[in-house]
Amino acid sequence: MTSTEDFERWGGAAAWSSGAELTAMQTLLWRAERHPVQSSTSTVVIDLDRAPDWKRFVAATEWGTGLVRRLRQRVVDPVVPTAAPTWADDPTFDLAYHLRRERADSREEMLAAAAQVALRPFDRSRPLWEGVLFELPDSAAYVLKIHHALADPLGTVQLLSMLQSGRRAHTPRKPLGDDAAAPVGTDGVELAVAGLRTDVSTLPDAARAAARTLGHAAVRPQAVVSSALRYGASVRRLLTQAAPPSPELGPRTGKMWTFLTLEAPLEPLRTVARQGGGTLDDAAVALVLGGLRRYHARRDSPVRELPVGVRVSLDRADDLGNRFAGALISGPLSIEDPVDRVAAVRGEVLSLHTERALEVLDATAPVLNRMPSFVGASALRTAVAPDAFVLTLPGPPRKRFMAGAEVQGMYVLGPLPGAALTACLVTVGDTACIGVNVDASAVADLDALRACLAEGLEEMVAAGLGG
């Protein structure tokens, strides 16, 4: 990759996430978090072919946090919820607090240590990320823990891909971040007062909007009632258990995380997805279900379906949009053929496109954010927890380097908001990197689950290769 392409990506990183306030959904997750059971923390494990020079790695991270100012900012909460939390520069930012290095004797030891890093709650008065470079006997791994308020898993992978270099050699002249500082003197009282003033100033407009809504309802009461009933029915369907939870994946405490990683060539998975009339997202769900089918068979548990959380496009017509919502499907465990399993998953996902209430949480978030934080936390807990949550993310399409070390894999380990496991497939070049975060308290035999997921992946690859 040329240095010109690097500069274009780095320029995009400099403009990344420049909003002054948390969005309504970010605010809801931030205020309702009860770590780690209702955590909004994701962890990324990046495999490197060698241990980078530590001084160069620190310098590169220093540059990256200067380029992306959000990485040096903290969240300021209003003392009462009259306004959204705001980003402000952390006057005490110290890179040494956020970045360190450790040694591990094996990959298994590194993953176990990474899970413990993920389980530790953030200091919410500081920037919401933590990085650890693990030096292994013949390689290295960079572990980045990041809060959803700072970046969701998709944003995290995009940011890392933008900051990485296209060549191993050092680039002496790099773009620098904007020196214009965000407010550092903002405090919770000032934020609350400003929010209250805004509320008062917008009261007339809010009253007029309410009057127009009431007038419309008075003119067409039947249409309004019918629409409300249809929306309510959609909400009920989305909140209803898609399938009975598996007895082999509970009870869950959410306090014991185990990280597993798998990888496979990407093209066979895409082939199976096409053969089943689905997408790579559907293939990822199908391969996880294939592993869980084997695990239940090994446990002599006759479960035919279980609830699976997926991302659904809000653009309705297809899965190519940028707006998504989480929803549940009934994941088939009784289908042995991987292609047929993909087709069944595709049918379940398409049925969700007709639901009017997919955006219900986004719609109610502004209201919930004006209430005490336990109200939002309770609202999130009312959502039915899946047995497994599966998502797919696009990673770097070409070779990337971090301080001279080549990126050989990127694994996202998502949080466990009530689920027994979260699986994330990241595309890195022509490789599918699959990270699985397992609630160890919910699984009786972790070694068996690890083996079954690996066998399910091998089964998918073999089907894609025509074997």
DRENZAMAR-354516 format. One record per residue (C-alpha): y, x, z; residue in one letter. Coordinates in Angstrom, 2 decimals. Example, Ala and Ser with C-alpha at 12.3 -4.5 7.8 and 13.67 -1.06 7.14 Angstrom:
! DRENZAMAR-354516
+---------+---------+---------+---------+
!   north !    east !      up ! residuo !
+---------+---------+---------+---------+
!   -4.50 !   12.30 !    7.80 !       A !
!   -1.06 !   13.67 !    7.14 !       S !
+---------+---------+---------+---------+
***
This chain:
! DRENZAMAR-354516
+---------+---------+---------+---------+
!   north !    east !      up ! residuo !
+---------+---------+---------+---------+
!    0.00 !    0.00 !    0.00 !       M !
!    3.42 !    1.30 !   -0.89 !       T !
!    6.17 !    1.92 !    1.61 !       S !
!    8.22 !   -0.75 !   -0.23 !       T !
!    5.64 !   -3.37 !    0.70 !       E !
!    5.68 !   -2.09 !    4.28 !       D !
!    9.45 !   -2.46 !    4.43 !       F !
!    9.25 !   -6.02 !    3.10 !       E !
!    6.76 !   -6.97 !    5.81 !       R !
!    8.73 !   -5.22 !    8.52 !       W !
!   11.83 !   -7.10 !    7.39 !       G !
!    9.92 !  -10.34 !    7.83 !       G !
!    8.86 !   -9.26 !   11.31 !       A !
!   12.50 !   -8.63 !   12.26 !       A !
!   13.31 !  -12.27 !   11.47 !       A !
!   10.21 !  -13.59 !   13.23 !       W !
!   10.66 !  -16.29 !   15.90 !       S !
!   14.43 !  -16.23 !   16.27 !       S !
!   14.90 !  -19.67 !   17.89 !       G !
!   16.87 !  -19.66 !   21.14 !       A !
!   14.80 !  -22.36 !   22.85 !       E !
!   11.14 !  -23.18 !   23.31 !       L !
!    9.97 !  -26.05 !   21.12 !       T !
!    8.95 !  -29.31 !   22.77 !       A !
!    5.25 !  -28.44 !   22.48 !       M !
!    5.77 !  -24.90 !   23.76 !       Q !
!    7.74 !  -26.30 !   26.69 !       T !
!    4.95 !  -28.75 !   27.54 !       L !
!    2.31 !  -26.01 !   27.54 !       L !
!    4.60 !  -23.65 !   29.46 !       W !
!    5.45 !  -26.12 !   32.21 !       R !
!    2.00 !  -27.69 !   32.47 !       A !
!    0.03 !  -24.43 !   32.61 !       E !
!   -2.38 !  -24.03 !   35.49 !       R !
!   -3.84 !  -20.59 !   34.81 !       H !
!   -6.59 !  -19.97 !   33.86 !       P !
!   -8.13 !  -23.48 !   33.80 !       V !
!   -5.30 !  -24.88 !   31.69 !       Q !
!   -4.30 !  -21.59 !   30.17 !       S !
!   -2.13 !  -21.01 !   27.09 !       S !
!   -3.04 !  -17.34 !   26.81 !       T !
!   -4.73 !  -15.80 !   23.77 !       S !
!   -6.16 !  -12.30 !   23.49 !       T !
!   -6.52 !  -10.21 !   20.34 !       V !
!   -8.95 !   -7.30 !   20.14 !       V !
!   -8.19 !   -4.87 !   17.30 !       I !
!  -10.93 !   -2.36 !   16.45 !       D !
!   -9.61 !    1.07 !   15.39 !       L !
!  -11.54 !    3.85 !   13.70 !       D !
!  -10.14 !    6.45 !   16.08 !       R !
!   -8.01 !    6.78 !   19.18 !       A !
!   -4.39 !    7.10 !   17.97 !       P !
!   -2.15 !    9.77 !   19.37 !       D !
!   -0.80 !    8.18 !   22.56 !       W !
!    2.79 !    9.37 !   22.14 !       K !
!    2.88 !    8.10 !   18.57 !       R !
!    1.34 !    4.78 !   19.67 !       F !
!    3.95 !    4.35 !   22.42 !       V !
!    6.75 !    5.22 !   19.99 !       A !
!    5.40 !    2.71 !   17.46 !       A !
!    5.25 !   -0.01 !   20.13 !       T !
!    8.76 !    0.86 !   21.28 !       E !
!    9.94 !    0.48 !   17.67 !       W !
!    8.05 !   -2.81 !   17.25 !       G !
!    9.56 !   -4.36 !   20.37 !       T !
!   12.99 !   -3.28 !   19.17 !       G !
!   12.40 !   -4.78 !   15.73 !       L !
!   11.04 !   -8.07 !   17.12 !       V !
!   13.49 !   -8.82 !   19.90 !       R !
!   11.41 !  -11.72 !   21.22 !       R !
!    8.97 !   -9.14 !   22.61 !       L !
!   11.71 !   -7.97 !   25.01 !       R !
!   12.73 !  -11.44 !   26.11 !       Q !
!   11.72 !  -13.64 !   29.01 !       R !
!   11.74 !  -17.41 !   29.49 !       V !
!   14.52 !  -18.91 !   31.62 !       V !
!   13.69 !  -22.34 !   33.09 !       D !
!   16.33 !  -24.91 !   34.08 !       P !
!   16.12 !  -25.77 !   37.79 !       V !
!   15.66 !  -29.41 !   36.77 !       V !
!   14.20 !  -30.43 !   33.39 !       P !
!   17.42 !  -31.54 !   31.67 !       T !
!   17.08 !  -28.89 !   28.93 !       A !
!   14.45 !  -26.86 !   27.18 !       A !
!   13.61 !  -23.41 !   28.58 !       P !
!   15.57 !  -20.67 !   26.83 !       T !
!   14.79 !  -17.14 !   25.68 !       W !
!   16.98 !  -14.41 !   27.16 !       A !
!   16.83 !  -10.62 !   27.01 !       D !
!   15.03 !   -9.12 !   30.00 !       D !
!   17.52 !   -6.66 !   31.53 !       P !
!   14.66 !   -4.92 !   33.35 !       T !
!   12.37 !   -4.56 !   30.31 !       F !
!   10.09 !   -1.56 !   30.82 !       D !
!    7.55 !   -0.77 !   28.11 !       L !
!    5.37 !    1.07 !   30.63 !       A !
!    4.85 !   -2.24 !   32.47 !       Y !
!    3.52 !   -3.94 !   29.33 !       H !
!    1.58 !   -1.10 !   27.67 !       L !
!   -1.08 !    1.21 !   29.07 !       R !
!   -4.27 !    2.98 !   28.07 !       R !
!   -7.71 !    3.07 !   29.62 !       E !
!  -11.10 !    4.54 !   28.81 !       R !
!  -14.33 !    2.62 !   28.30 !       A !
!  -17.83 !    4.02 !   27.80 !       D !
!  -18.94 !    1.26 !   25.40 !       S !
!  -17.72 !   -1.72 !   23.41 !       R !
!  -19.40 !   -4.07 !   25.90 !       E !
!  -17.49 !   -2.46 !   28.77 !       E !
!  -14.25 !   -2.78 !   26.77 !       M !
!  -14.82 !   -6.49 !   26.07 !       L !
!  -15.62 !   -7.16 !   29.73 !       A !
!  -12.40 !   -5.39 !   30.75 !       A !
!  -10.45 !   -7.31 !   28.09 !       A !
!  -11.70 !  -10.61 !   29.54 !       A !
!  -10.46 !   -9.58 !   32.98 !       Q !
!   -7.08 !   -8.68 !   31.49 !       V !
!   -6.93 !  -12.14 !   29.90 !       A !
!   -7.80 !  -13.88 !   33.17 !       L !
!   -4.87 !  -12.33 !   35.05 !       R !
!   -1.82 !  -14.61 !   34.93 !       P !
!    1.45 !  -13.38 !   33.48 !       F !
!    4.48 !  -12.54 !   35.57 !       D !
!    6.53 !  -15.45 !   34.20 !       R !
!    9.80 !  -13.64 !   34.92 !       S !
!    8.99 !  -10.95 !   32.31 !       R !
!    8.21 !  -10.88 !   28.56 !       P !
!    4.94 !  -12.70 !   27.96 !       L !
!    2.66 !  -10.01 !   26.54 !       W !
!    0.49 !   -7.14 !   27.73 !       E !
!   -1.23 !   -4.44 !   25.66 !       G !
!   -4.04 !   -2.06 !   26.58 !       V !
!   -5.33 !    0.73 !   24.35 !       L !
!   -8.98 !    1.36 !   25.18 !       F !
!  -10.25 !    4.78 !   24.13 !       E !
!  -14.00 !    4.67 !   23.39 !       L !
!  -16.32 !    7.65 !   22.81 !       P !
!  -16.09 !    7.47 !   18.99 !       D !
!  -13.36 !    4.91 !   18.32 !       S !
!  -10.71 !    2.80 !   20.06 !       A !
!   -9.62 !   -0.79 !   20.53 !       A !
!   -6.21 !   -2.29 !   21.17 !       Y !
!   -6.23 !   -5.41 !   23.35 !       V !
!   -3.14 !   -7.63 !   23.24 !       L !
!   -2.73 !  -10.55 !   25.62 !       K !
!    0.01 !  -12.97 !   24.58 !       I !
!    1.25 !  -16.34 !   25.84 !       H !
!    1.40 !  -19.38 !   23.57 !       H !
!    5.11 !  -19.78 !   24.36 !       A !
!    5.67 !  -16.43 !   22.66 !       L !
!    3.21 !  -16.97 !   19.80 !       A !
!    0.22 !  -19.18 !   19.08 !       D !
!   -2.92 !  -17.49 !   17.69 !       P !
!   -1.74 !  -17.92 !   14.08 !       L !
!    1.70 !  -16.49 !   14.87 !       G !
!    0.14 !  -13.60 !   16.79 !       T !
!   -2.11 !  -12.58 !   13.89 !       V !
!    0.78 !  -12.90 !   11.45 !       Q !
!    3.06 !  -10.78 !   13.63 !       L !
!    0.47 !   -8.05 !   14.12 !       L !
!   -0.26 !   -7.99 !   10.39 !       S !
!    3.46 !   -7.61 !    9.66 !       M !
!    4.00 !   -4.80 !   12.15 !       L !
!    1.02 !   -2.70 !   11.04 !       Q !
!    1.45 !    0.00 !    8.39 !       S !
!   -0.18 !    0.25 !    4.99 !       G !
!   -0.81 !    3.99 !    5.32 !       R !
!   -2.16 !    6.39 !    7.89 !       R !
!    0.74 !    8.85 !    7.70 !       A !
!    3.83 !    8.45 !    9.86 !       H !
!    6.81 !    6.67 !    8.32 !       T !
!    9.89 !    8.54 !    9.61 !       P !
!   12.51 !    6.04 !    8.42 !       R !
!   11.84 !    2.46 !    9.49 !       K !
!   14.09 !   -0.60 !    9.71 !       P !
!   15.60 !   -1.21 !   13.13 !       L !
!   16.16 !   -4.42 !   15.01 !       G !
!   19.44 !   -6.25 !   15.38 !       D !
!   21.56 !   -4.92 !   18.22 !       D !
!   23.04 !   -8.36 !   18.89 !       A !
!   21.69 !   -9.19 !   22.32 !       A !
!   20.60 !  -12.61 !   23.51 !       A !
!   22.15 !  -13.86 !   26.76 !       P !
!   21.03 !  -11.99 !   29.85 !       V !
!   23.18 !  -13.86 !   32.36 !       G !
!   21.61 !  -17.27 !   31.73 !       T !
!   20.13 !  -18.76 !   34.87 !       D !
!   18.31 !  -21.96 !   35.70 !       G !
!   21.33 !  -23.71 !   37.22 !       V !
!   23.59 !  -23.06 !   34.21 !       E !
!   20.84 !  -24.23 !   31.88 !       L !
!   20.30 !  -27.47 !   33.82 !       A !
!   24.03 !  -28.24 !   33.95 !       V !
!   24.41 !  -27.58 !   30.22 !       A !
!   21.49 !  -29.89 !   29.50 !       G !
!   22.98 !  -32.63 !   31.66 !       L !
!   26.30 !  -32.35 !   29.83 !       R !
!   24.51 !  -32.64 !   26.50 !       T !
!   22.66 !  -35.74 !   27.71 !       D !
!   25.92 !  -37.39 !   28.76 !       V !
!   27.63 !  -36.57 !   25.47 !       S !
!   24.77 !  -38.03 !   23.43 !       T !
!   24.42 !  -41.25 !   25.43 !       L !
!   26.54 !  -43.34 !   23.00 !       P !
!   24.46 !  -42.25 !   20.01 !       D !
!   21.24 !  -42.88 !   21.92 !       A !
!   22.45 !  -46.37 !   22.88 !       A !
!   23.30 !  -47.21 !   19.27 !       R !
!   19.89 !  -45.96 !   18.08 !       A !
!   18.16 !  -48.07 !   20.73 !       A !
!   20.17 !  -51.12 !   19.69 !       A !
!   19.18 !  -50.62 !   16.04 !       R !
!   15.53 !  -50.34 !   17.04 !       T !
!   15.70 !  -53.52 !   19.12 !       L !
!   17.48 !  -55.30 !   16.28 !       G !
!   14.75 !  -54.32 !   13.84 !       H !
!   12.10 !  -55.54 !   16.28 !       A !
!   13.90 !  -58.87 !   16.68 !       A !
!   14.09 !  -59.41 !   12.91 !       V !
!   10.48 !  -58.40 !   12.18 !       R !
!    8.56 !  -58.81 !   15.44 !       P !
!    5.15 !  -59.29 !   13.80 !       Q !
!    5.44 !  -56.09 !   11.77 !       A !
!    6.53 !  -54.10 !   14.82 !       V !
!    3.72 !  -55.48 !   16.99 !       V !
!    1.14 !  -54.91 !   14.25 !       S !
!    2.28 !  -51.31 !   13.76 !       S !
!    2.20 !  -50.68 !   17.52 !       A !
!   -1.31 !  -52.11 !   17.78 !       L !
!   -2.56 !  -49.95 !   14.91 !       R !
!   -1.00 !  -46.86 !   16.48 !       Y !
!   -2.50 !  -47.72 !   19.87 !       G !
!   -5.93 !  -48.15 !   18.31 !       A !
!   -5.58 !  -44.73 !   16.68 !       S !
!   -4.63 !  -43.21 !   20.04 !       V !
!   -7.69 !  -44.77 !   21.66 !       R !
!   -9.97 !  -43.40 !   18.96 !       R !
!   -8.52 !  -39.92 !   19.29 !       L !
!   -8.87 !  -40.00 !   23.07 !       L !
!  -12.42 !  -41.34 !   22.98 !       T !
!  -15.30 !  -38.89 !   23.25 !       Q !
!  -16.44 !  -38.08 !   19.69 !       A !
!  -19.96 !  -37.38 !   20.97 !       A !
!  -21.57 !  -37.06 !   24.40 !       P !
!  -21.01 !  -33.64 !   25.99 !       P !
!  -24.00 !  -31.33 !   26.01 !       S !
!  -25.78 !  -30.90 !   29.35 !       P !
!  -26.37 !  -27.26 !   28.34 !       E !
!  -22.62 !  -26.51 !   28.25 !       L !
!  -21.50 !  -27.46 !   31.73 !       G !
!  -20.31 !  -27.78 !   34.40 !       P !
!  -17.22 !  -25.69 !   33.60 !       R !
!  -14.85 !  -24.00 !   35.98 !       T !
!  -12.70 !  -22.27 !   33.37 !       G !
!  -12.45 !  -19.23 !   35.64 !       K !
!  -15.20 !  -17.00 !   34.21 !       M !
!  -14.47 !  -15.73 !   30.69 !       W !
!  -16.89 !  -13.69 !   28.59 !       T !
!  -15.83 !  -12.26 !   25.23 !       F !
!  -18.28 !  -12.02 !   22.31 !       L !
!  -17.54 !  -10.66 !   18.83 !       T !
!  -19.40 !  -11.07 !   15.54 !       L !
!  -18.64 !  -10.04 !   11.97 !       E !
!  -19.96 !  -10.79 !    8.51 !       A !
!  -18.99 !  -10.44 !    4.85 !       P !
!  -16.47 !  -13.15 !    4.01 !       L !
!  -17.51 !  -14.11 !    0.47 !       E !
!  -20.93 !  -15.61 !    1.38 !       P !
!  -19.21 !  -17.87 !    3.91 !       L !
!  -16.72 !  -18.98 !    1.26 !       R !
!  -19.65 !  -19.65 !   -1.08 !       T !
!  -21.37 !  -21.90 !    1.47 !       V !
!  -18.07 !  -23.70 !    2.04 !       A !
!  -17.69 !  -24.41 !   -1.69 !       R !
!  -21.32 !  -25.52 !   -2.02 !       Q !
!  -20.81 !  -27.99 !    0.82 !       G !
!  -17.55 !  -29.31 !   -0.66 !       G !
!  -15.56 !  -27.96 !    2.25 !       G !
!  -13.22 !  -25.18 !    3.30 !       T !
!  -13.67 !  -21.94 !    5.20 !       L !
!  -12.56 !  -23.88 !    8.30 !       D !
!  -15.52 !  -26.24 !    7.83 !       D !
!  -17.88 !  -23.31 !    7.30 !       A !
!  -16.67 !  -21.73 !   10.56 !       A !
!  -17.42 !  -24.95 !   12.45 !       V !
!  -20.82 !  -25.21 !   10.73 !       A !
!  -21.84 !  -21.66 !   11.63 !       L !
!  -20.91 !  -22.19 !   15.29 !       V !
!  -22.91 !  -25.41 !   15.27 !       L !
!  -25.81 !  -23.50 !   13.72 !       G !
!  -25.76 !  -21.09 !   16.64 !       G !
!  -25.50 !  -23.90 !   19.18 !       L !
!  -28.37 !  -25.75 !   17.47 !       R !
!  -30.57 !  -22.71 !   17.99 !       R !
!  -29.41 !  -22.32 !   21.59 !       Y !
!  -30.26 !  -25.93 !   22.43 !       H !
!  -33.64 !  -25.58 !   20.74 !       A !
!  -34.34 !  -22.46 !   22.79 !       R !
!  -33.43 !  -24.42 !   25.93 !       R !
!  -35.67 !  -27.35 !   24.87 !       D !
!  -32.63 !  -29.62 !   24.96 !       S !
!  -32.80 !  -32.44 !   22.33 !       P !
!  -29.06 !  -32.74 !   21.67 !       V !
!  -28.26 !  -34.10 !   18.20 !       R !
!  -24.46 !  -33.91 !   18.29 !       E !
!  -21.65 !  -32.65 !   20.51 !       L !
!  -17.83 !  -32.87 !   20.54 !       P !
!  -16.05 !  -30.10 !   18.65 !       V !
!  -12.30 !  -29.47 !   18.60 !       G !
!  -10.80 !  -28.63 !   15.20 !       V !
!   -7.39 !  -28.21 !   13.60 !       R !
!   -6.46 !  -31.03 !   11.22 !       V !
!   -3.75 !  -30.77 !    8.58 !       S !
!   -0.86 !  -33.16 !    9.20 !       L !
!   -0.05 !  -33.07 !    5.50 !       D !
!   -2.91 !  -35.55 !    5.11 !       R !
!   -3.57 !  -35.02 !    1.40 !       A !
!   -5.36 !  -31.72 !    1.86 !       D !
!   -5.83 !  -28.77 !    4.22 !       D !
!   -3.22 !  -26.56 !    2.59 !       L !
!   -0.18 !  -27.50 !    4.66 !       G !
!    1.42 !  -25.56 !    7.51 !       N !
!    1.45 !  -28.39 !   10.06 !       R !
!   -1.64 !  -28.94 !   12.18 !       F !
!   -2.83 !  -30.96 !   15.15 !       A !
!   -5.89 !  -30.64 !   17.30 !       G !
!   -8.54 !  -33.37 !   17.17 !       A !
!  -12.21 !  -33.96 !   17.97 !       L !
!  -15.14 !  -34.48 !   15.64 !       I !
!  -18.79 !  -35.19 !   16.26 !       S !
!  -20.50 !  -31.88 !   15.49 !       G !
!  -24.02 !  -32.33 !   14.09 !       P !
!  -26.70 !  -30.18 !   15.69 !       L !
!  -29.66 !  -31.82 !   13.97 !       S !
!  -28.82 !  -30.59 !   10.44 !       I !
!  -30.74 !  -27.40 !    9.67 !       E !
!  -29.43 !  -26.62 !    6.18 !       D !
!  -26.07 !  -24.76 !    6.39 !       P !
!  -24.69 !  -26.34 !    3.20 !       V !
!  -25.51 !  -29.86 !    4.39 !       D !
!  -23.96 !  -29.01 !    7.75 !       R !
!  -20.72 !  -27.96 !    6.04 !       V !
!  -20.69 !  -31.24 !    4.08 !       A !
!  -21.17 !  -33.23 !    7.29 !       A !
!  -18.33 !  -31.36 !    9.01 !       V !
!  -16.08 !  -31.94 !    5.97 !       R !
!  -16.74 !  -35.67 !    6.18 !       G !
!  -15.86 !  -35.75 !    9.87 !       E !
!  -12.60 !  -33.86 !    9.29 !       V !
!  -11.57 !  -36.04 !    6.34 !       L !
!  -12.04 !  -39.17 !    8.45 !       S !
!   -9.35 !  -37.86 !   10.80 !       L !
!   -6.74 !  -37.77 !    8.00 !       H !
!   -6.41 !  -41.55 !    8.27 !       T !
!   -5.47 !  -41.45 !   11.96 !       E !
!   -1.84 !  -42.43 !   12.55 !       R !
!   -1.66 !  -40.87 !   16.04 !       A !
!   -2.57 !  -37.26 !   15.26 !       L !
!    0.95 !  -36.25 !   16.25 !       E !
!    0.98 !  -38.28 !   19.46 !       V !
!    1.23 !  -35.23 !   21.71 !       L !
!    4.14 !  -33.80 !   19.71 !       D !
!    5.84 !  -37.20 !   19.82 !       A !
!    5.47 !  -37.62 !   23.58 !       T !
!    6.19 !  -33.98 !   24.52 !       A !
!   10.02 !  -34.42 !   24.72 !       P !
!    9.56 !  -37.30 !   27.18 !       V !
!    6.93 !  -35.50 !   29.25 !       L !
!    9.17 !  -32.43 !   29.44 !       N !
!   11.83 !  -34.44 !   31.29 !       R !
!    9.37 !  -35.27 !   34.06 !       M !
!    7.91 !  -33.12 !   36.85 !       P !
!    5.52 !  -30.50 !   35.50 !       S !
!    2.45 !  -32.13 !   37.05 !       F !
!    3.00 !  -35.16 !   34.80 !       V !
!    2.66 !  -33.04 !   31.67 !       G !
!   -0.34 !  -31.23 !   33.13 !       A !
!   -1.98 !  -34.59 !   33.88 !       S !
!   -1.25 !  -35.80 !   30.34 !       A !
!   -2.94 !  -32.74 !   28.87 !       L !
!   -5.95 !  -33.26 !   31.11 !       R !
!   -6.35 !  -36.84 !   29.85 !       T !
!   -7.32 !  -35.47 !   26.45 !       A !
!  -11.09 !  -35.29 !   26.07 !       V !
!  -12.27 !  -31.67 !   26.28 !       A !
!  -14.65 !  -30.59 !   23.51 !       P !
!  -17.78 !  -28.56 !   24.11 !       D !
!  -16.50 !  -26.07 !   21.55 !       A !
!  -13.20 !  -25.45 !   19.82 !       F !
!  -13.23 !  -23.69 !   16.42 !       V !
!  -10.37 !  -22.45 !   14.24 !       L !
!   -9.84 !  -20.10 !   11.30 !       T !
!   -6.88 !  -17.76 !   10.80 !       L !
!   -5.78 !  -15.57 !    7.88 !       P !
!   -5.53 !  -11.91 !    8.86 !       G !
!   -4.35 !   -8.88 !    6.87 !       P !
!   -5.76 !   -8.98 !    3.31 !       P !
!   -5.59 !   -5.20 !    2.84 !       R !
!   -6.19 !   -2.04 !    4.81 !       K !
!   -3.82 !   -1.60 !    7.77 !       R !
!   -3.11 !    1.19 !   10.26 !       F !
!   -1.73 !    1.41 !   13.78 !       M !
!   -0.16 !    4.78 !   14.62 !       A !
!   -2.51 !    6.50 !   12.16 !       G !
!   -5.69 !    4.66 !   13.24 !       A !
!   -7.29 !    2.34 !   10.70 !       E !
!   -7.72 !   -1.32 !   11.65 !       V !
!  -11.41 !   -2.14 !   11.19 !       Q !
!  -11.50 !   -5.58 !   12.76 !       G !
!   -9.29 !   -8.16 !   14.43 !       M !
!  -10.76 !  -10.71 !   16.85 !       Y !
!   -8.85 !  -13.57 !   18.46 !       V !
!  -10.21 !  -14.81 !   21.80 !       L !
!   -8.50 !  -18.12 !   22.51 !       G !
!   -8.05 !  -19.91 !   25.83 !       P !
!  -10.55 !  -22.41 !   27.28 !       L !
!   -8.63 !  -25.63 !   28.03 !       P !
!  -11.71 !  -27.44 !   29.32 !       G !
!  -14.03 !  -26.27 !   26.53 !       A !
!  -17.26 !  -24.36 !   27.07 !       A !
!  -16.35 !  -21.96 !   24.28 !       L !
!  -13.59 !  -21.22 !   21.80 !       T !
!  -14.48 !  -19.52 !   18.51 !       A !
!  -11.94 !  -18.11 !   16.08 !       C !
!  -12.70 !  -16.68 !   12.65 !       L !
!  -10.07 !  -14.22 !   11.36 !       V !
!  -10.19 !  -12.99 !    7.76 !       T !
!   -9.59 !   -9.22 !    7.65 !       V !
!   -9.83 !   -7.98 !    4.08 !       G !
!  -13.29 !   -9.03 !    2.88 !       D !
!  -14.69 !   -9.39 !    6.42 !       T !
!  -14.95 !  -12.41 !    8.70 !       A !
!  -14.20 !  -11.32 !   12.29 !       C !
!  -15.36 !  -13.95 !   14.77 !       I !
!  -14.22 !  -13.86 !   18.38 !       G !
!  -15.86 !  -16.18 !   20.91 !       V !
!  -14.53 !  -16.81 !   24.41 !       N !
!  -17.25 !  -18.38 !   26.57 !       V !
!  -16.89 !  -20.06 !   29.94 !       D !
!  -19.70 !  -18.15 !   31.62 !       A !
!  -19.99 !  -20.77 !   34.36 !       S !
!  -21.00 !  -23.35 !   31.70 !       A !
!  -23.77 !  -21.33 !   30.01 !       V !
!  -27.05 !  -20.66 !   31.77 !       A !
!  -28.17 !  -17.85 !   29.45 !       D !
!  -25.33 !  -15.83 !   27.92 !       L !
!  -27.66 !  -13.35 !   26.21 !       D !
!  -29.49 !  -16.21 !   24.51 !       A !
!  -26.21 !  -17.77 !   23.39 !       L !
!  -25.04 !  -14.44 !   21.97 !       R !
!  -28.30 !  -14.02 !   20.05 !       A !
!  -28.26 !  -17.60 !   18.76 !       C !
!  -24.68 !  -17.35 !   17.50 !       L !
!  -25.60 !  -14.12 !   15.69 !       A !
!  -28.63 !  -15.83 !   14.14 !       E !
!  -26.50 !  -18.80 !   13.09 !       G !
!  -24.10 !  -16.43 !   11.36 !       L !
!  -26.94 !  -14.59 !    9.61 !       E !
!  -28.27 !  -17.95 !    8.44 !       E !
!  -24.91 !  -18.84 !    6.87 !       M !
!  -24.60 !  -15.48 !    5.16 !       V !
!  -28.13 !  -15.73 !    3.77 !       A !
!  -27.37 !  -19.21 !    2.39 !       A !
!  -24.23 !  -17.86 !    0.72 !       G !
!  -26.16 !  -15.02 !   -0.85 !       L !
!  -28.79 !  -17.43 !   -2.16 !       G !
!  -31.45 !  -16.22 !    0.23 !       G !
+---------+---------+---------+---------+
***
